[in-house]
Amino acid sequence: MDATAISATELDVATLVLRLALGPMLVLHGLNKVRGGLSGTESWFESLGLRPGWLHARVAAATEIGAGILLTLGLLTSLAAMAFVGLMTVAALTDHRGKGYFIFKGGAEYVVLVAMVAVGIAVAGPGRWSLDSALGLDLAGLGWGAVALVGGLAAAAGLLATSYRPHQTRSNA
């Protein structure tokens, strides 16, 4: 059976739907962190071992809001996807660590899916109905997908190397 190629319009619709699903979702996650003040988010980050919590609460919220807006608009799409990968990697290795795969058990299923879809968008591009297209920016393809994946993983590794200090449990040995 031969594969059937989709039309440019069908690809544009598919990428628009994906951008409108992921972008606003991440914006809302960022806004949720600041709604009612950041003190609860600061404490939560501290409990995860991300120190100082006050800094990470602000960086995470700003990154989520900024990357979400960029992806929604299709502006600097692959760089926004890189931010998604970085955020989701940190979440997987802190909040979801050791809880298995499935989200209903607290696992990383959701964050892995979000990161993978973001890389897929970086490869496919934002489509014609995007600011990247309107501005003539060609930031899509396998190379840009690799940038989103490797750059996001590297950013997460850098953040964790400099700021992840989980509480040590004492053994009675």
PyMOL commands that set and color helices and strands:
alter all, ss='L'
color gray80, all
select helices_A, chain A and resi 8-34+39-48+53-73+77-93+103-105+109-124+131-134+142-163
alter helices_A, ss='H'
color red, helices_A
deselect
rebuild
show_as cartoon
